Amino acid sequence: MMPLDEKVDLTNCDREPIHIPGSIQPHGCLIVCDNAMRTVLRYSENCKAFLGIAGDLTGRQTEEIFGNTAVHDLRNALTVTANSNRAALLPNVRMGNGRAYDVAIHRYKSVTIIELETATDEAQPLHTAQLMIDRIREADNVDSLISRTSRLIKAMLGYDRVMIYRFEQDGAGKVISEAKQPALESFLGQYFPASDIPQQARALYLKNTLRIISNTEGETVPVIPRLDASGEHLDLSYAHLRSVSPIHLEYLRNMGVSASMSISIIVEGELWGLIACHHYSPRILPMPVRIAAEMFGEFFSLHLQALKQQKKLMTAQDAHAALDRFLRLATHQTNIEELLADNLHDFKTLMPCDGVGLLMNDNWYSVGSTPPDTAIPHIGRLLHSVAEGKVWATHALFNHLPEAEEYSGVTAGLMAVSLSQVKNDYLLFFRKELIQTLNWGGNPEKSYQTGPMGDRLTPRKSFAIWKETVHKQAQPWTDEDRQIAEAARVALVEVAFRHSELMADERAQAEVRQRMLNEELNHRVKNVLAIIKSLVGNPTQEGRTLQEYVTALKGRIQALSFAHDQVVRGEGGGMLKDLLEAELSPHRSPETVITLDGPAVVLDSRAFSVMALVLHELATNAAKYGALAHAGGELSVSWRLNERRDVVLDWQEKARTRITPPAKTGFGTALISRSVPYDLGGKSRIDYLPHGLEAQILIPARHASVSVVETTNDTQIGGKVDFASYSPEEKLNVFLVEDQMLIAMDVEYMLEQHGITDIETATSSAMALEKLKTAKPDIAILDINLGSDTSIPVAYELLRREIPFMFATGYADGIMVPGELAHVPIIRKPYDEDSLLSSIGKLVGKKVEA
């Protein structure tokens, strides 16, 4: 610890003993007693004026200072909080002098510390806390919780600016949410270096979760005596009135901030961040409100922790689901390198990154932002020396590979997933330099006051120092990123092992398939010749000319040719219905009926090829022996998706004459029965019935998908909202007059969910008319009843300026609306999101038509 007589400046502020300042802020007084709270040991200099007690207080009895009743109540509070260093907060305690005070009391290091502030007539803290907690209870994701909270704190506590400030892995901080007065510049997205909040300050934020500064220009009040009889300083770590570091005060003054409050955000026992509130004039936040804020902070931290854990689980589930899909694809892929290269875009979704690359068999594939191709061999040699067949990562690649400094603007961070223990094969994730995507969030023309310690203590200079600190570095990889990468490594290694085993099986099966192919070729050629022979030999019908016969024959042979062309081109896959049409076209005639019914199913190349053979066999048999062989026959082919998304195809023939089943099973029947189970892992069933053949074929979901054709509906019958006249791409400025801040926040949230973010609010007609002198809204929403006021004068002004608007009311009718405004739309409160958006859509539509 630095000596207390050493001057505090920017060179030693990280050692400043801020927990023993020897003074307090002037909006309250402090009395220190022995552990049993019997005798006064120390007190702040303003106690005499604050409590109206003359003379030296040291050594005096507490009953003499506070009165018997108050001492009894304070000792009871100490008893209840005996095992906690955090202060018990007691609003409106009446002392022996007849005055009421808000009291904070706690024991720390064998002394009792009592802080007193003038009591106020504030609302009950439990009610205020409940209102605040209810507003964020339904937030179902981290971003929504953080966005709601900054606006809620500003609305409920009245500070000019509220920021949620998150600590990064390297200790730096980032403003991730902000609610502010319109005239103030924005700090949203700004980073601050770790040195802006030294470690000893962060330790105090963990101990004392709520920190108040009432006036950055205020004089501190010394505690006397400064040292006790043993020469020890008074430790004010848990005190609300503890005075503030002069460095921090200068920082706030340089920003123009006169008062502030911070609420610690603690997740899993660590300081995750702060809710930082700034006010640009002196402000004392009453104790009842501080109690509510502290309770809210506790709930916010717990809710944030739960949502973060939920997000972590969902991210892991999504990553594993993506890997499972890849594993299913890999089952039927023989070229692993090609499979990985084709799916790099999917790997890019596994974790936040700017680019993904595959280095395999000395070949390089990439998507997104990745290093130049000339750098890949150097990166490969580095990984060979450091990865050791596992996951390896760095957020500062140039520290390990100096030449990476040349392309640090494109790639600064790298995570490598080893694909082999013996080969130099890797799946690589890349991140850009962090500062490449950042800009100063404030007004670049704004000048900040510079104090005695220089311009280091201003937001812009602080941000510049942070940028220097993280130059050539990417956002660090988190434990969650590493876990996902390890899961990917395990999955890919499993694919490689399975591929090695499959290759041996494939070689054994290749010879069997070749023999089957030769037999099938011979069989198909015979079938083709037989069909052509039957077509040529089909006699002409009475009344038909030879030319008509030739034309019909040519058409059927051409259709047959097309069917076989589909088989040849089957490697590319295709529509199931197109394949059926091609195979059945040669057999269509006026004497028979063929119906096809089913969704737009697309078969992959493997299934298309197999089904071309199967359907050709079924069609040929139907034309030779079945329903298509005689006049009056009917063939129905339908297909559907079952609950597992498998394709189930039903082939049903109905002949007018009795069909004789084959005496023995031929090659064609064997082909139909065995090819789908053998090649596709599906199912086949054939039944020879007296009226014709019936078959059912199941094609597994991995070989088929449904082609979705998007259609545009101009009219939505029973839709949620009539909002067609407003396009979210068009900027829409909404003017909201509402005297209830929480209701106004609800409306803002509803609108922001639908892309409407330019919203100006007013709480009275006077404020609204004043803002309308400069504001130019597109539409307005007016709460009719504004307490003791109404929005009717605002309505007349909007009418004069031809600005569309609607009234909002909680009354059952529009009794408060003058007759000349009866045409104005009215929306009922409480606001319904669908009705609100529908009404806005109509207002915008009217404006466009005008």
Buried (B, 14 or more C-beta within 10 A) or exposed (E): EEEBEEEBEEEEBEBBBBBBBBBBBBBBBBBBBEEEBEEBBBBBBBBBEBBEBEEEBEEBEBBEBBBEEBBEBBBEBBEEBEEEEBBBBBBBBBBBEEBBBBBBBBBBEEBBBBBBBBBBEBEEBEEBBBBBBEBBEEBEEBEBBBBBBBBBBBBBBBBBBBBBBBBBEBBBBBBBBBBBEEEBBBBBBBBBBBBBBBEBBBBBBEEBBBBBBBBBEBEBBBBBEEEEEEEEBBBBBBBBBBBBBBBBBBBBBBBBBBBBBBBBBBBEEEBBBBBBBBBBEBBBBBBBBBBBBBBBBBBBBEBBBEBBEEBBEEBBEEBBEBBEEBBEBBEBBEEBBEBBBEBBEBBBEBBBBBBBBBBBEEEBBBBBBBBEEEBBEBBBEBBEEEBEEEBBBBBBBBEBBEEBBEBBEBBBBBBBBBBEEEBBBBBBBBBBBBBEEBEBBBEEEEEBEBBEBEBBBBBBBBBBBBBEBBBBBBBBBBEBBBBBBEBBBEBBBEBBEBBEEBEEEEEEEEEEEEEBEEEBEEBBEEBBEEBBEBBEEEEEEEEEEEEEBEEBBEEBBEBBEBBBEBBEBBEEBBBBBBBBBBBBBBBBBEEBBBEBEBEEBBBBBBBBBBBBBBBBBBBBBBBBBBBBBBEEBBBBBEBEBEEEEBBBBBBBBBBEBEBEEEEEEEBBBEBBBEBBEBBBBBBBEBEBBEBBBBBBBBBBBBBBBEEEEEEEEEEEEEEEBBBEBBEEEEEBBBBBBBBBBBBBBBBBBBBEEBEBEEBBBBBBBEBBBEBBEEBEBBBBBBBBBBEEBBBBEBBBBBBEEEBBBBBBBEEEEBEBBEEEBEEBBBBEBEBEBBEBBBBBBBBBBEBEEE
